[in-house]
Amino acid sequence: MKIHMMTDLECVAGVVTGPEYCLRGPQNKYGRTEGGRYYDHARRLATLEVNAAVDGLLEAGATDIVICDGHGHGGLDASLIHERARILIGLPAIGYGIDDSFDATIMIGQHAMANTDGGHLCHSGSFSRDAWLLNGQIIGEIGLFMLRATCHNVPMVMISGDVAACEEARQLVPSIETVAVIEGVKRGSTKGMTTNQALDFNAPAIHVSPEMSRSMIRDAARRCLDKIDSVERFRVDPPYEMVRITRPDDNGTVLRSVNRADDFLALDGQKTDYEPVDAEAQN
């Protein structure tokens, strides 16, 4: 049984803030990229959650597990990956490595879409993006990856992350196995905030201990493969229009892009051109 695992970093238990935990950091005067203060620590926490999921999947009968490091800056430590798994690193990779050879996919460390009430470090593809809209409906990374999987007839059977991400996943696939290891404590939307304002707003959260998160994830991974034949597939009918909208910069400028395709997977390969949004259109 071949299983695909999509991973992210923001909603791994113990990952607290964006710049310090999730970003490699700016270049120094020598042109070398310096990590955020806790970036390597966060990668280790994420890798241990992933390995716990691998243990559970193996116990449930998985024979081939391919892990995709889906965090843009890199969210896993390849040197610590479970010996029974393989890892896809070095994004971008079209489709994040998923194809019709897989029996199921799961997500580990996943966050909710931008502006989600109670979402821990929630965003849509980038901290600087305000929204993705697919055929006029707001969608996040969870829904977009579910659609990629559905294009290959691969069901998503499990997700771990924060409470908001688990609720978002269940709205799309009601019978998915969910593991909530973080709960955001700030209420309300961050719409209209700059990137830094939104990051500060969405950082406070209650975390289970990393050891407990691994135990919860291992147990859920052990159960989730029983759902392969029964779990729903999330679908959106073609043709497709994808609109991307940025958060306002410090000058209040908002950018927007539009891409269209008859094939959902073709959207991945299209060039994205942003243009300023008219001030009246923002209101």
Buried (B, 14 or more C-beta within 10 A) or exposed (E): BBBBBBBBBBBBBBBBBBBBBBBBBEEEEEEEEEBBEBBEBBBBBBBBBBBBBBBBBBBBEBEBBBBBBBBBBBBBBEEEBBEBBEBBEEBEBEBBBBBEEBBBBBBBBBBBBBBBBBBBBBBBBBBBBBBBBBEEEBBBBBBBBBBBBBBBEBBBBBBBBBBBBBBBBBEBBEEBBBBBBBBBEBEEBBEBBBBBEBBBBBBEBEBBEBEEBBBBBBBBBBBBBEBBEEBBBBEBEEEBBBBBBBBBEEEEEBBBBEBEBEEBBEBBEEEEEEEEBEEEEBE
